[in-house]
Amino acid sequence: MIVVSMGKAQLTETQPSVPLQAVVISAVGLWSVYFVLITARGFLVGMDFDFDLLWRRGTVCAVGVLVTLVLWFILRLFEARKKWIMMAVALVAALPGAVLVAQVNQMLFAPIQERMEKKFAKERGIKLRRDEAGNLFAEIPQAPAGSIEGRDVPPITVTLQDADDKGEKWLPIVDAALSRYYILLTWASLFIALSAIAQARVAERREEKFRSAAKAAELRSLRYQVNPHFLFNTLNSLSALVMTGKAERAEKMIQTISRFYRHSLADEPTSDVPLKDEFDLQQLYLNIEAVRFPDRLTCNFDLPADLADARVPGMILQPLVENSVKYAVSAVAREITINVVAREEFDRLVLTVSDDGPGIPDGVGHGFGIGLANVRDRLEARFGPDIGLTSGPVPGGYLTEIRIPLTRHG
């Protein structure tokens, strides 16, 4: 058993095994094919569809199914081992099972064999007899009338089976056991192949779960990188307000910060959120910054109603909006407008954060680059390479654009 602990999530895998239903169906199917083939062979060699023969063959096949299930029980004990070990076990374990099926076959068809021998002898005028020791003799008459010129002519006696010949006695069982042994090995090979397929599927599922776990851990780590950075900036701003005696504005900022964190921490860090919630969160953030820059910060949000339920990674716009505040609003003494816009283009969601500030000064941008890298890494961890992220100066300001697949309802 493999258990991987990942916070609230837990992955558990048990030993892979072929389902019992598949085992039973394969065993019954194989012996049913054998029943049909052996019956067809009998018909081709001149044997009628006698019910007495059919029920005996059916009984032998039923015993074969039971022996196959016992073989399965033995093989599944070695399912975790290498396949050549399972095959070696099958070679050994199938042998006594094949002998058992052959003995049942011999016992059930012994009366049929005796009846057929007598019929054969009668058709050819031969008499069969068996003595007390178990020897089988055939008496062949020398003349049609049993006599020549009034004299009795004894029939020629031929020994067909010697009771002392153990090899001859066991030869039919050995011959029958070999054919059943082949059937059991055929089923064992099928089971080993099914077991290998089942193990491969479990390995694929386990690998996918590990990939999902690693992806979730990466998303969680990247998301948590945003919060401390934002908290550091807001605490600095709050400290500046307190130190300059702007208590009323500091109190308003504290209340807004409380609402912001209540909102941002309510979601699972690795989950997507509705775009409306993301816009509301950035509105709260800019309200916090507006306390610091009451006369220098203006913001516009443009969210079409049909995109309100589009899903995006939580706080994905935070580093971009924060960069606009840091490198545009804080950098100049005039009023700066920050625009956050969403639109749809060819089944893709396009998000833009722009400002009419001076852009990024030369030699500045370490923090700016970290924020963009975080956004790119989170988008690639969530959507793979099918994303677009561009950032750069535009006429009259600076613009960052995100292009991601448009998804709704999670």
C-alpha positions in Angstrom: 0.0 0.0 0.0 1.2 3.5 -0.9 0.0 6.5 1.0 1.1 10.0 0.1 0.0 12.7 2.5 -0.6 16.2 1.0 -2.4 18.4 3.5 -6.1 17.6 3.2 -5.6 15.3 0.2 -4.5 11.7 0.6 -3.6 9.2 -2.1 -4.1 5.5 -1.4 -3.3 2.7 -3.8 -3.9 -1.0 -3.0 -2.3 -3.9 -4.7 -3.5 -4.1 -8.3 -5.6 -7.2 -9.2 -7.7 -8.5 -12.0 -11.4 -8.3 -11.0 -13.0 -11.6 -9.9 -15.7 -11.0 -12.5 -13.1 -10.9 -15.3 -11.4 -14.1 -13.9 -14.7 -16.0 -13.8 -15.7 -14.8 -17.3 -12.3 -15.8 -18.8 -12.3 -19.2 -17.2 -15.9 -20.0 -18.2 -15.3 -18.6 -21.7 -12.2 -20.7 -22.3 -13.7 -24.0 -21.1 -16.9 -23.2 -23.1 -14.8 -22.9 -26.2 -13.2 -26.2 -25.4 -16.7 -27.8 -24.9 -17.8 -26.5 -28.3 -14.7 -27.6 -30.1 -14.6 -31.1 -28.6 -18.3 -31.5 -29.4 -17.8 -30.4 -33.0 -14.8 -32.8 -33.3 -17.0 -35.7 -32.1 -19.7 -34.8 -34.6 -17.1 -34.7 -37.5 -15.8 -38.2 -36.6 -19.3 -39.6 -36.6 -20.5 -39.3 -33.0 -24.1 -38.2 -32.5 -25.2 -35.3 -30.3 -26.0 -37.8 -27.5 -27.2 -36.2 -24.3 -25.2 -38.8 -22.4 -22.0 -37.5 -24.0 -23.0 -33.8 -23.6 -23.6 -33.9 -19.9 -20.4 -35.7 -19.3 -18.4 -33.2 -21.3 -20.2 -30.4 -19.5 -19.2 -31.9 -16.1 -15.6 -32.2 -17.2 -15.6 -28.5 -18.3 -17.3 -27.5 -15.0 -14.5 -29.2 -13.1 -12.0 -27.5 -15.4 -13.5 -24.1 -14.4 -13.2 -24.9 -10.7 -9.6 -26.0 -11.2 -8.9 -22.8 -13.1 -10.3 -20.7 -10.2 -8.0 -22.6 -7.8 -5.1 -21.8 -10.1 -6.2 -18.1 -10.0 -6.2 -18.1 -6.2 -2.6 -19.5 -6.3 -1.4 -17.1 -8.9 -2.8 -14.0 -7.2 -0.6 -14.7 -4.2 2.4 -14.0 -6.5 0.8 -11.1 -8.4 3.2 -8.6 -6.9 6.2 -10.6 -8.0 7.8 -10.5 -11.4 5.9 -12.1 -14.3 8.4 -14.8 -15.0 7.9 -16.0 -11.4 4.1 -16.1 -11.9 4.7 -18.1 -15.1 6.9 -20.6 -13.3 4.2 -21.0 -10.6 1.6 -21.5 -13.3 3.8 -24.3 -14.9 3.9 -26.1 -11.6 0.5 -25.4 -10.2 -1.4 -26.3 -13.4 0.1 -29.8 -13.6 -1.9 -31.5 -10.7 -5.0 -29.6 -11.8 -4.7 -31.0 -15.3 -4.2 -34.5 -14.0 -7.4 -34.1 -11.8 -9.4 -33.0 -14.8 -8.1 -35.9 -16.9 -9.0 -38.4 -14.1 -12.5 -37.0 -13.9 -12.7 -37.2 -17.7 -11.5 -40.8 -17.6 -13.9 -41.8 -14.9 -16.9 -40.2 -16.6 -16.2 -41.6 -20.0 -15.1 -45.1 -19.0 -18.7 -46.4 -19.5 -18.9 -44.7 -22.9 -15.6 -46.1 -23.9 -16.7 -49.6 -23.0 -19.9 -49.2 -24.8 -18.2 -48.0 -27.9 -15.7 -50.9 -27.8 -18.5 -53.4 -27.6 -20.4 -51.7 -30.5 -17.2 -51.8 -32.6 -16.6 -55.4 -31.8 -20.2 -56.4 -32.6 -20.2 -54.7 -35.9 -17.1 -56.7 -36.9 -18.1 -60.0 -35.3 -15.5 -59.8 -32.6 -16.1 -60.7 -29.0 -14.4 -58.8 -26.2 -14.0 -60.2 -22.7 -12.0 -59.2 -19.6 -10.8 -61.7 -17.1 -10.7 -61.3 -13.3 -7.1 -59.9 -13.4 -8.3 -57.1 -15.6 -6.8 -58.3 -18.9 -8.8 -57.4 -22.0 -9.0 -60.0 -24.8 -10.5 -60.0 -28.3 -11.8 -63.3 -29.6 -11.7 -63.4 -33.5 -13.6 -66.4 -35.1 -11.7 -68.3 -37.7 -14.7 -69.3 -39.8 -18.1 -67.7 -40.3 -20.0 -70.7 -39.0 -17.6 -71.4 -36.2 -16.6 -74.9 -37.6 -14.8 -76.5 -40.6 -15.9 -79.9 -41.9 -17.9 -80.6 -38.8 -15.1 -79.7 -36.4 -15.2 -76.9 -33.9 -12.5 -74.3 -34.6 -11.7 -72.2 -31.6 -11.5 -68.4 -32.2 -8.2 -66.6 -32.2 -7.6 -64.8 -28.9 -5.7 -61.5 -28.9 -4.7 -59.6 -25.8 -5.7 -56.0 -26.2 -4.7 -54.7 -22.8 -2.4 -56.3 -20.2 -3.4 -55.6 -16.6 0.3 -55.7 -15.6 1.3 -53.0 -18.1 1.1 -49.9 -16.0 2.3 -47.7 -18.8 -0.5 -48.7 -21.0 -3.0 -48.2 -18.2 -1.9 -44.6 -17.5 -1.3 -43.6 -21.1 -4.9 -42.4 -21.7 -4.8 -40.3 -18.5 -1.4 -38.8 -19.4 -2.6 -38.0 -22.9 -5.8 -36.4 -21.6 -3.8 -34.5 -18.9 -1.5 -32.9 -21.5 -4.4 -31.4 -23.4 -5.9 -30.0 -20.2 -2.5 -28.8 -19.1 -2.2 -26.8 -22.2 -5.7 -25.2 -21.6 -4.8 -24.2 -18.0 -1.5 -22.7 -19.2 -3.3 -20.8 -21.9 -5.6 -19.3 -19.2 -2.7 -18.6 -16.9 -1.0 -16.7 -19.7 -4.2 -14.7 -20.2 -4.4 -13.9 -16.5 -0.8 -12.8 -16.3 -1.4 -10.5 -19.3 -4.5 -9.1 -17.6 -2.6 -8.6 -14.4 0.2 -6.7 -16.2 -2.4 -4.5 -17.8 -4.1 -3.8 -14.5 -0.8 -3.0 -12.9 0.1 -0.6 -15.8 -3.2 1.2 -15.3 -2.7 1.5 -11.6 0.8 2.9 -12.2 -0.7 5.4 -14.7 -3.3 6.5 -12.2 -0.7 6.7 -9.4 1.6 8.8 -11.7 -1.3 11.1 -12.6 -2.1 11.6 -8.9 1.6 12.4 -8.2 1.6 14.9 -11.0 -1.6 16.4 -9.7 -0.1 16.5 -6.2 3.0 18.2 -7.4 1.0 20.6 -9.5 -1.2 21.5 -6.5 1.9 22.0 -4.3 3.4 24.3 -7.0 0.2 26.3 -7.3 -0.1 26.6 -3.5 3.5 27.7 -3.2 3.2 30.3 -5.9 0.0 31.6 -4.5 1.5 32.0 -1.0 4.3 34.0 -2.5 1.8 36.8 -3.2 0.3 37.2 0.3 3.5 38.1 2.2 4.6 40.6 -0.4 1.3 42.4 -0.4 1.1 42.3 3.4 4.6 43.9 3.6 3.5 46.8 1.4 0.3 47.4 3.1 1.9 47.4 6.6 4.4 49.9 5.3 1.6 52.1 4.1 -0.3 51.8 7.3 2.8 52.7 9.3 3.3 55.8 7.2 -0.3 56.9 7.9 0.1 56.4 11.6 3.4 58.2 11.8 2.1 61.2 10.0 -0.9 61.4 12.3 -3.6 60.4 9.8 -5.4 58.2 12.2 -8.8 58.3 10.5 -7.4 57.2 7.2 -5.3 54.5 9.0 -8.4 53.2 10.6 -10.2 53.1 7.3 -7.3 51.3 5.8 -7.2 48.7 8.6 -10.9 47.9 8.0 -10.4 47.6 4.3 -7.3 45.3 4.8 -9.5 43.1 7.1 -12.1 42.8 4.4 -9.5 42.1 1.8 -7.9 39.2 3.8 -11.2 37.8 4.7 -12.1 37.7 1.0 -8.7 36.4 -0.2 -8.2 33.7 2.4 -11.7 32.3 2.0 -10.7 30.2 -1.1 -8.5 27.1 -1.4 -5.1 28.4 -2.7 -5.1 25.9 -5.6 -8.7 26.4 -6.7 -10.0 28.8 -9.4 -12.4 31.6 -8.5 -15.1 33.4 -10.5 -13.7 36.4 -12.4 -16.2 38.6 -10.6 -14.6 37.7 -7.2 -11.2 38.4 -8.5 -12.3 41.8 -9.7 -13.9 42.5 -6.4 -10.7 41.5 -4.6 -8.6 43.9 -6.7 -11.2 46.7 -6.1 -10.6 46.1 -2.3 -6.9 46.3 -2.8 -7.1 49.6 -4.7 -9.4 50.9 -2.1 -6.7 50.2 0.4 -4.1 52.1 -1.7 -6.6 54.9 -2.3 -6.3 55.7 1.4 -2.6 56.4 0.8 -3.2 58.2 -2.4 -6.6 59.8 -2.2 -5.9 62.4 -4.9 -3.6 60.4 -7.2 -5.3 57.1 -7.7 -8.3 56.5 -10.0 -9.4 53.0 -11.1 -11.7 51.6 -13.7 -13.0 48.0 -13.8 -14.6 46.7 -17.0 -16.1 43.2 -16.6 -18.8 42.1 -19.1 -21.7 40.3 -17.5 -21.3 37.2 -19.6 -17.7 36.8 -18.2 -18.5 37.2 -14.5 -18.5 33.4 -14.0 -15.3 32.7 -15.9 -12.8 30.9 -13.8 -9.3 32.2 -13.0 -6.6 31.4 -10.4 -7.2 33.3 -7.2 -5.3 36.6 -6.9 -3.8 36.2 -10.4 -4.2 40.0 -11.0 -2.8 41.0 -7.7 0.9 41.3 -8.7 0.0 43.3 -11.9 -2.3 45.8 -10.1 0.4 46.1 -7.3 3.0 46.9 -9.9 0.9 49.7 -11.4 0.5 51.2 -7.9 4.2 50.9 -7.2 5.7 52.0 -10.5 3.0 54.5 -11.6 1.0 55.9 -8.7 3.9 56.1 -6.3 6.4 57.3 -8.9 4.6 60.6 -9.9 2.7 63.4 -8.2 -0.1 63.6 -10.7 -3.3 61.6 -10.9 -2.9 58.0 -12.3 -5.7 55.9 -13.7 -5.5 52.1 -13.5 -7.7 50.1 -15.8 -8.6 46.4 -15.2 -10.4 45.0 -18.2 -11.8 41.6 -19.2 -12.9 40.5 -22.7 -13.4 37.4 -24.8 -11.6 36.7 -28.0 -12.0 33.4 -29.9 -13.0 31.4 -26.8 -10.1 32.8 -24.8 -10.2 35.0 -21.8 -8.2 38.2 -22.2 -7.3 40.2 -19.0 -5.5 43.5 -19.1 -4.1 45.7 -16.4 -2.9 49.1 -17.7 -2.0 52.5 -16.3 -1.1 55.9 -17.7 2.0 56.2 -15.7 5.6 56.6 -16.7 6.3 52.9 -17.0 9.3 51.1 -15.5 12.4 53.3 -15.1 15.7 52.0 -16.4 17.6 49.9 -13.8 14.4 49.3 -11.8 12.3 46.2 -12.0 13.6 43.4 -9.8 10.3 43.3 -7.8 8.4 44.0 -11.0 10.0 41.0 -12.7 9.3 38.7 -9.7 5.6 39.6 -9.9 5.4 38.8 -13.6 7.3 35.6 -13.2 4.9 34.5 -10.4 1.9 35.2 -12.6 3.5 33.3 -15.5 4.5 30.3 -13.4 1.0 30.1 -11.9 -0.7 30.3 -15.3 1.6 27.6 -16.7 1.1 25.4 -13.7 -2.7 25.7 -14.1 -3.1 25.7 -17.9 0.1 24.4 -19.3 1.9 26.2 -22.1 -1.4 27.3 -23.7 -1.2 30.8 -22.1 -0.1 34.2 -23.2 1.5 36.9 -21.1 2.8 40.1 -22.5 4.0 43.2 -20.6 5.5 46.4 -21.8 5.1 50.1 -22.5 2.3 51.4 -24.7 1.6 54.9 -26.0 0.6 56.9 -22.9 1.4 54.3 -20.3 2.1 50.6 -19.5 0.0 47.5 -20.2 0.2 43.8 -19.2 -2.1 41.3 -20.9 -3.0 37.8 -20.0 -4.6 35.3 -22.4 -5.8 32.0 -21.0 -8.4 29.4 -22.0 -11.9 30.5 -21.2 -13.4 28.1 -18.6 -16.6 28.4 -16.6 -18.0 26.6 -13.5 -14.7 25.2 -12.3 
